[in-house]
Amino acid sequence: TTGQTLDHERQAVTVTGGTSGSGSGGSGTSGGSATSGKSVRLVVGTAGRWVNGTYQTIDCAPVVREGRVFLPVRHVGEALGWTLQWVASSGQATVTCGDVVVRLYVGRSSADVSRDGGKTWQITLIDPDNRKVAPYLDGNRVMLPLRFVSASLGAKVTWDAKTKAVTVSQ
């Protein structure tokens, strides 16, 4: 099963995905992930991640902006087997998991999502309730909204206010 849990008042998110073909969640989740049974946990403000319980240092801590958790998605995607691409000239970040492709652009509050390997595309608002939520550059890093990307790729999102923890599983 695939799903997401998000408490907008909190500063941590957990994302968990499955490999079934069904999906749920407001952003339109989809199963069919490339990997299964992996988990990545991050804490807002901490430059580290736990992959299946093993701690690893990362170069950039997740941050909260516009009430959403942002980070270089590679810190989650690499561990979960997602394919990531950055085109600096156009400000485009592409994240792929199986047949699902998500294209985001710096400063744009919508994303292009394909569920058939890029044959057809749907323009989707990243956060229909807050159009200020958009990818941005922080130095030489592109910061992406974690929940939107993860849920679009078939993951489940959960948020823990007490620990400010982000856990992504797929």
Salt bridges, closest charged atoms under 4 A:
ASP7 OD2 - ARG10 NE 2.95
ASP59 OD2 - ARG74 NH2 2.75
ASP59 OD1 - HIS75 NE2 2.80
ASP59 OD2 - ARG141 NH2 3.62
ASP112 OD2 - ARG103 NH2 3.36
ASP112 OD1 - ARG108 NH2 2.83
ASP127 OD2 - ARG68 NH2 2.52
